[in-house]
């Protein structure tokens, strides 16, 4: 497989993952994704921002989130985010340290 085809397939897989998380399963909470998989929608938007910044494209966290979420993040949260239990919040603290802060 040539490099361009590989890039196009990877991009298609990313778009399908985004569609699944945003349209097919918006009920799945970011905290649950982070606790189970070590990443969430915010991580994906951060990785998008980092890729842009690495290529000299200035993009803020809020801009990347709006691109990924298709709306301002606060709007997404108001429409889809539910209150997390203390147990989920405690698990999130661990998952965040293990998966996000180690990357920082």
C-alpha positions as CSV (number, residue, x, y, z in Angstrom):
1,X,0.0,0.0,0.0
2,X,1.4,3.4,-0.9
3,X,1.8,6.1,1.8
4,X,-1.0,8.4,0.5
5,X,-3.5,5.6,0.6
6,X,-2.4,4.7,4.1
7,X,-2.9,8.3,5.2
8,X,-6.3,8.4,3.6
9,X,-7.4,5.2,5.3
10,X,-6.1,6.4,8.7
11,X,-8.1,9.7,8.2
12,X,-11.2,7.8,7.2
13,X,-10.9,5.6,10.4
14,X,-10.5,8.8,12.5
15,X,-13.6,10.3,10.9
16,X,-15.5,7.1,11.6
17,X,-14.4,7.1,15.2
18,X,-15.4,10.7,15.6
19,X,-18.8,10.0,14.1
20,X,-19.3,7.0,16.4
21,X,-18.5,9.0,19.5
22,X,-20.4,12.2,18.4
23,X,-23.4,10.8,16.6
24,X,-23.9,7.1,17.3
25,X,-22.9,7.2,21.0
26,X,-23.1,10.7,22.5
27,X,-24.6,9.0,25.6
28,X,-21.2,7.6,26.4
29,X,-19.6,10.0,28.9
30,X,-16.1,11.3,28.5
31,X,-15.3,10.2,32.1
32,X,-16.3,6.6,31.2
33,X,-14.1,6.6,28.1
34,X,-11.2,8.0,30.1
35,X,-11.7,5.5,33.0
36,X,-12.0,2.5,30.7
37,X,-9.8,3.4,27.7
38,X,-7.4,6.1,29.0
39,X,-8.6,8.7,26.4
40,X,-11.8,10.6,25.7
41,X,-13.2,13.1,23.2
42,X,-11.1,15.9,24.8
43,X,-8.0,13.8,24.2
44,X,-8.8,13.4,20.6
45,X,-9.4,17.2,20.2
46,X,-6.1,17.8,22.0
47,X,-4.2,15.4,19.7
48,X,-5.8,17.2,16.7
49,X,-4.6,20.6,18.2
50,X,-1.1,19.2,18.8
51,X,-0.9,17.9,15.2
52,X,-1.9,21.3,13.9
53,X,0.6,23.1,16.1
54,X,3.4,20.7,15.1
55,X,2.7,21.8,11.5
56,X,2.9,25.4,12.3
57,X,-0.9,25.9,12.4
58,X,-1.9,28.0,15.5
59,X,-4.9,26.4,17.2
60,X,-6.1,26.9,20.7
61,X,-7.6,24.2,22.9
62,X,-11.1,25.8,22.5
63,X,-10.7,26.0,18.7
64,X,-9.7,22.3,18.5
65,X,-12.6,21.3,20.7
66,X,-15.1,23.2,18.6
67,X,-13.7,21.5,15.5
68,X,-13.9,18.1,17.0
69,X,-17.3,18.5,18.8
70,X,-18.8,20.5,15.9
71,X,-20.0,23.1,18.5
72,X,-18.5,25.0,21.4
73,X,-17.5,22.5,24.1
74,X,-19.8,24.2,26.7
75,X,-22.7,23.6,24.4
76,X,-21.8,19.9,24.1
77,X,-21.5,19.6,27.8
78,X,-24.9,21.2,28.4
79,X,-26.5,18.8,25.9
80,X,-24.8,15.6,26.7
81,X,-22.8,15.5,30.0
82,X,-24.3,14.1,33.1
83,X,-23.1,14.3,36.7
84,X,-20.4,11.7,37.6
85,X,-20.5,9.8,40.8
86,X,-17.7,10.3,43.3
87,X,-16.4,6.8,42.4
88,X,-16.1,7.7,38.7
89,X,-14.5,11.0,39.6
90,X,-11.9,9.3,41.8
91,X,-11.2,6.7,39.0
92,X,-10.9,9.6,36.5
93,X,-8.2,11.3,38.7
94,X,-6.1,8.1,38.4
95,X,-6.8,7.6,34.7
96,X,-6.0,11.3,33.9
97,X,-2.6,11.1,35.8
98,X,-1.7,7.8,34.1
99,X,-2.8,8.8,30.6
100,X,-2.8,12.5,30.2
101,X,-0.3,14.0,32.6
102,X,2.4,11.4,31.6
103,X,2.1,12.7,28.0
104,X,2.4,16.3,29.1
